[in-house]
Amino acid sequence: MWKRLQLELSLKQLYVVQAALGQSLRASLGASSGAFIDALEEKEKELTRDMAMRIELVSSEARQATELAENYLENISKQRVSLHYRRMLHE
């Protein structure tokens, strides 16, 4: 009988220890997963900022290229008109 009481007490103590370990494990997993999620969110923000800067750079370069092309076409048109009128004057 004494042995049985000791075994039951030992089992109850083991259940208490198991429950405490489970709570501790859940708490530490929660904290570490929270830190992991925070790190992922920070990385996502960093990548978003980097992508926004790249998009702005490409957009700026595209605007410059468009402006250069428009200026080139305008100059070509003026040269053609000028050449046309010069030919007309010499004829």
C-alpha positions as CSV (number, residue, x, y, z in Angstrom):
1,M,0.0,0.0,0.0
2,W,2.8,2.4,0.9
3,K,4.6,1.6,-2.4
4,R,1.4,2.3,-4.3
5,L,0.9,5.7,-2.6
6,Q,4.5,6.5,-3.4
7,L,4.0,5.6,-7.0
8,E,0.8,7.6,-7.3
9,L,2.6,10.6,-5.7
10,S,5.5,10.2,-8.0
11,L,3.1,10.0,-11.0
12,K,1.3,13.1,-9.9
13,Q,4.6,14.9,-9.5
14,L,5.6,13.8,-13.0
15,Y,2.3,15.1,-14.4
16,V,2.9,18.5,-12.7
17,V,6.5,18.6,-14.0
18,Q,5.2,17.6,-17.5
19,A,2.6,20.3,-17.4
20,A,5.1,22.9,-16.3
21,L,7.5,21.9,-19.0
22,G,4.7,22.0,-21.6
23,Q,3.8,25.6,-20.4
24,S,7.4,26.6,-20.5
25,L,7.9,25.1,-23.9
26,R,4.8,26.8,-25.3
27,A,5.9,30.1,-23.8
28,S,9.4,29.9,-25.2
29,L,8.1,28.8,-28.6
30,G,5.7,31.7,-28.6
31,A,8.4,34.1,-27.8
32,S,10.8,32.7,-30.3
33,S,8.2,32.4,-33.0
34,G,7.2,36.0,-32.2
35,A,10.8,37.1,-32.6
36,F,11.0,35.1,-35.8
37,I,7.8,36.7,-37.2
38,D,9.1,40.1,-36.2
39,A,12.4,39.4,-38.1
40,L,10.4,38.2,-41.1
41,E,8.3,41.4,-41.1
42,E,11.4,43.6,-40.8
43,K,13.0,41.8,-43.7
44,E,9.8,42.2,-45.7
45,K,9.8,45.9,-45.0
46,E,13.5,46.2,-46.0
47,L,12.8,44.3,-49.3
48,T,9.8,46.5,-49.9
49,R,11.8,49.7,-49.4
50,D,14.6,48.3,-51.7
51,M,12.1,47.4,-54.4
52,A,10.4,50.8,-54.1
53,M,13.8,52.5,-54.6
54,R,14.6,50.3,-57.6
55,I,11.2,51.0,-59.1
56,E,11.8,54.8,-58.6
57,L,15.3,54.5,-60.2
58,V,14.0,52.6,-63.2
59,S,11.0,55.0,-63.5
60,S,13.4,58.0,-63.4
61,E,15.6,56.4,-66.1
62,A,12.6,55.7,-68.2
63,R,11.4,59.3,-68.0
64,Q,14.9,60.5,-69.0
65,A,15.1,58.1,-71.9
66,T,11.6,59.2,-73.0
67,E,12.6,62.8,-72.8
68,L,15.8,62.2,-74.8
69,A,13.8,60.3,-77.5
70,E,11.2,63.1,-77.7
71,N,14.0,65.7,-78.0
72,Y,15.7,63.6,-80.7
73,L,12.5,63.3,-82.7
74,E,11.8,67.0,-82.4
75,N,15.3,67.8,-83.6
76,I,15.0,65.4,-86.5
77,S,11.6,66.9,-87.5
78,K,13.1,70.5,-87.3
79,Q,16.0,69.4,-89.4
80,R,13.8,67.8,-92.0
81,V,11.5,70.9,-92.2
82,S,14.5,73.1,-92.5
83,L,16.1,71.0,-95.2
84,H,12.7,70.9,-97.1
85,Y,12.5,74.7,-97.0
86,R,16.1,75.1,-98.0
87,R,15.5,72.9,-101.0
88,M,12.4,74.8,-101.9
89,L,14.3,78.1,-101.8
90,H,17.1,76.8,-104.0
91,E,14.7,75.4,-106.6
